[in-house]
Amino acid sequence: MQGILYEEPSIWLFLFVTVVLGGSAAWMTGRAIAITWRPFWQLLIYLLILAMAVRFIHFALFGGTLLSLHYYAIDAIVVLIIGALGFQYNRARQMTTQYRWLYERTGPFGWKEKTSHTNG
């Protein structure tokens, strides 16, 4: 997988910088966008900027390539997936907490309208 997903000598550097550091920042960015009721497209812009910061960390600390479209795309994909999950998780929680009479959770990332029970 070296050369495809990461360029460092160890996968642990990729997992630490991209998945742990970048992923936790992406999750918190998704959470922040969701709880402030901003649209999803704004999250995409912030996460693409975050992917640049992740690429810079690879470059500055571990001697990675700064201006590599391939590795930027890998970092961006990981960050976008984790950030989108953070957004959707928090939006589902938000919708079912603030509008509990309208919606119920269908899992950690989804919600649906409550069905009305009529007597008669």
Secondary structure by P-SEA (a helix, b strand, c coil): ccccccccccaaaaaacccaaaaaaaaaaaaaaaaacccaaaaaaaaaaaaaaaaaaaaaccccccccaaaaaaaaaaaaaaaaaaaaaaaaaaaaaaaccccccccccccccbbbbbcc
